[in-house]
Amino acid sequence: MKRVFVALLSACAALAMGGSATAATLDNVKARGALNCGANGQLPGFGMPDSQGIWTGFDVEMCRAIAAAIFNDPQKVKFVALTAKDRFTALQSGDTDVLIRNTTWTLSRDTQLGLNATAINYFDGQGFIVRKSLKLNSALELNDAAVCVQQGTTTELNLSDYFRANKMRLKSVTFATLDEALKAYDTGRCDAYTTDASQLYSVRLKLAKPEEHVVLPEIVSKEPFSAFVRHGDDQWFDIVRWTLFAMLNAEEFGITRANVDEQAKSDNPEIKRLLGSEGNFGEQLGLTKDWVIRIVKNVGNYGEVFDRTLGAGSALKITRGQNALWTKGGLQYAPPVR
């Protein structure tokens, strides 16, 4: 009995320290030969397939960056289109290895779902879009308005909180998917549509007459987007988190797709550590020494990805704002490779 008791204690300790019972995501991804990434599928700029079935968007590129770090091939990703309602279930069940789907990091999601948020890849906030014909200048003028919103999102709760806090009456009209909510707004079932401010610029492009709609100035919530992984696999958590950090550090040091090979010859000790010519930091993650070179060469640094999917090089033209590097007045800041 004593031996059984000791064995049980050892097993419990192993689970508490490392979650070793489930710590096999990297091995599973390698054995499968591809990363299964949960993505949006309906949101321009963040994640959706084009007319040829090729996925594009900011979140999509973050998935490809992980694949590049592991396989040196950003195309070794299977994208799984998920609604807001089923996104967490798909990750919990193992249908996806990681969820990168414009998903807000909150306390309950970090503690009640068996999941971990890894790091903030995009700072956002919730806003409203309305028809110009309503001649509204502020969300505070939406008293008694019917507002279309997607179910199973922080957006739905924020909407209710905002109207309650400002003592306004709300007619909330909820839908399971983004496309359903947007169609209802576009056909006049609602006076306003609410979602994250970044999405408002994306979804306006999908309206029948985009020029007839305006985004109101108020930002009514904090929406820090993060990739999510399952509890119990610290190595995989580190890989997903440090993929983002690597892209941010690369941008800070001016390392781009075009110059990464030349930068690999740099004498700067920080760049040498980041690009693998000094130390064994990639190996500590379970990856190769050149893992950051793989990411940057195949996908780019954070700024390059932002520009072509959301920023000046995209149809959305979203300014960096809070998502600029800390050295340029923004909030994006990555720990050092050391």
N, C-alpha and C positions, 0 to 999 in steps of 0.2 A: 504493500500500500504506500509505503514511504517513497519508493521509486516512482510510482504512478503520480503521486502528488508533486514530486520534484519535476517530473517530466511536464506535467501540466503547467507548473509555474514557469518553466523555461519557455514553453510554447507561447504562453501569454506575454512573457517579456519580449520575445522575438517579434510578436505582432505589434505590441505597443511601441517598440523602438523603430521598427522599419516597415510594418505592414507587409512582411515578406510573402504572405499568402497570395497577394495580388501583384507583387512587384515584378511583372514580366512584360510590361507593355512594349518596351524597346525590342525585346526578343521576339514578341509576337509580330510586331511591325516588320522586322527584318525577315522573319520566316515567311510572312505573307507576301513580301516584296512591294508593299505599298502602304501608305498612311491612309486610314479612314478618317476623314475630317468632316465634322458636322458644320454645315454652312447654311446661309439663308436661302438662296435660290430665287428670291423675288426682289432683291434690293439693289438697284443700280449703284455702282460705286463701292459697295461692300461685298456683295456676293450674288451672282446670278449667271446662268449660261447664256451665251449669245445665240444668234440664229444658227450657228454651226455646232452648237452644243459645247463650245469652249467656255469654261468658267472664267470670269474676270471679277476683279474687285479687291479692295484693301484686305479684307479678311481672307480671301482666297490666296493672296500673295503671302500672307502670314503662314498659311498651311503649307504652301510650296516651299517657304524658307525652311520649315522643319524637315520636309522631305529632302531638300538639298543638303542639309546638315548631315542627315543619316545616309542617303544614297548617292549624293553628288548628282542628283537628278530631280529637278523640281516638278517633273511630270508624274512622278510615282506617288500620286495622290488620287484617292477615290473620294469625290465629294458627295456627301449625303445631304440632300435638301431637307431641312427641318423647319417646321412651324415653331412659333414661340411656345406653343402648348406642349409639343413633344420633344423639344430639344434636350431637356435634361434627362428624360427617360432613355433616350437613345444613347447617351453617354453612360448612364448608370448601368444599362443592360450590356454594355460592351459592343454595341453596334457601331460606335465610333470610338476612336482613340483619343480624340480631343474635340472640344467644341469651340469654334472661333466664329461667332455669329452675332455681332453687335449686341453682346449680352452684358448687362450691368452687374457689377460686383456689389452685392449687398451682404449684410451680416447673415441673414437667414439662408441665403444661397450658399454661403461659405460654411455654414454649420449644420444645416438640416437636411441636406440633399446627398451627403456622402461625396461631395465634390470640393475641389479647391480652385479658387481663382488664382491665376499665376502672377500676372502683372498687368498694369493698365496700358493697353496699346492705343487707346483713343479716349480723350476727355470730351464728353458731350453733355448736353442738357436738353430738357424737353421744351418744345415750343408748339406753336399753333399756326396753321395756314387757313386762310379764309378767302372768299371771293372779294375782289376789289369793289364790286358793286355794293357790298354791305357798308362800305366807307367806315370801317373800323380802324382805329389807330392803336388799340391796346387790347390785350386779353381780358382786362378788367371790364370791358364793355360786352362780354359774352354772357351776361346774366340771362338765364332762361334759354340759352342756346342749346341746340342739339349738337352733340360732338361725337364724331365717329372715332373709335379707338379699338385697338387690337386686344383680344383677350389674352390672359396668361402672361401679362407683361407688367413691369414696374410702371409703365406709362398709365395703365388703368388706375392704379392706386394713386399716383401723383395727380392725375386729373381730379379725382374725388377730393384729395387733400387740398388742392389749390382752390377749388370752388368753396369748400367748407371754410377754409381760412379767410377767404374774402367775402364770406356770407352771401354767396351767389347761388342761385338755383341752377341745377344741372340736369340735362336730359342726355344721359350717356347711352350711346348706341354701339353695342359691341359686336365684333366679328372674329372668327377663328383665325383668319389669315389677313395679311397685309393687303393683298389684292382685293379681297372682299370689302374691307373697310374703305379702301381708296375708291373703289367703284361706287360704293354707296355715297360717299362724299361728292364724287364727280357728277353723279346723277341727281344731286340735290336732296338726298335724304337727310343730310346733316348741314348745319351752318358752318361747321369747322371740322378740321381733322387735326389730331394731335399725335405726335410721336417725337422721337429725338430730333433735335435741330438739324443734324447732319442728314437724316433721312428726309426731312422736309424738302431739301434741295433735290434729293434723288427722286422722290415720288412726284414732285411738281412736273418733272419731265414726262411722266406717264399720264398726266391729265390730258383731256381732249384739247383744252386751250390753256396751256401753261401760263401764258401772258396775262390771263384774267385773274390770277390768284397771287396773293401776297403773304409773306411770312411775317407774323406780328413780332414785335421786338422783345417781348418777355421770354426769359429762360426761367422755368419754374422748378427746376430740379437739378441735382447732380447726377450725372450718368457716366460713371467711369467704366468703360468697356474693358473686358478681360477675356483671355482664353481660359477655359475650364478643363480640368482633368479630374480623374477619380481619386478619392482618398486612398492612401495605402501604397503608393508607388513614388517614393521621393525622387528616384533617379529620373523618371519620366517628367515629374513636376519641374525638376531642375532644367531638363533639356528644353521644354516648352518655354519656360520663363527666360532662360539665358539666350535662346534664339532671338527673342525680342531685344534683350539687352545688347547682344552682339550687333544688331542692326543699328541701334541708337549710338553705341560707341563708335561704330564705323562712320556714321554720319558726322559725329563730333570731330573725328580725326581727319575728315575729308577723304575717306576711303570709299571709292565708287566702283561700279562695274567696270568702268573704263580704265581705272588706274590701280586696281587691287594687286595685280601681279607686280607692278613697279613698287607699290607700297610694301609688299612683302620683303623687299630688300632694305627697308628703312632701318636706320640705327636708333630710332626712337624706342626706348625700352617698353613703353606702353603699347606701341604698335606691334613690336616684336612679340609681346605676350598675347595680344589680341589675335594676331595672324598666325601664331603657332611656331615661329622660329625660335622662341625661347620659352622654356617651361613645358609642362605636360597638362595644360588646362583642358584641352579637348578630351584627352584620355580620362581625366577625372570625371567627365560627364558620361563616359562610355562611348565617346565619338572619336573621330580621328584628329590628329594634330592640326590639320588644315580646315577644320569645321567652319570657321568664320569665312575663310576664303571661298569655300563652297557656297555659303549663303550669299555673300556679296556678289560673286561672279555670276551666279545663276539667277538671283532675284533682285539684288541691290541693297543699298542701305535704307534706313527708315524713310529718309527724306525722298529718295528716288521712288519708293513704293507709294508714298503719300501723293507725290506730285502726279504720277501717271494714273492713279485710280480715283483720287478725290480732288486734287489741287489744280494748279494752273495748266497741267498737261492733260486734264480730263474734261469731260463735258460739264462737270459740276462746279468747277472753279471755286472750291471751298478754300478759304485762307487757312494757314496753319494755326493761327490764334494760340489757344492754350496748348496745342500739340506741337508747337515749335520747341526746339531744344532749350534747355535751361540757360544756355549761353546766349540765346537770342530772345529772351523774355518770355519763354513758354514754360510748361510744366514737365516736359519730357526729360527724364534724367535717369541714367543707367549706372549701376554700381560698376566699379572697375574690375577688369580681369587681372587678378593679382593673387 
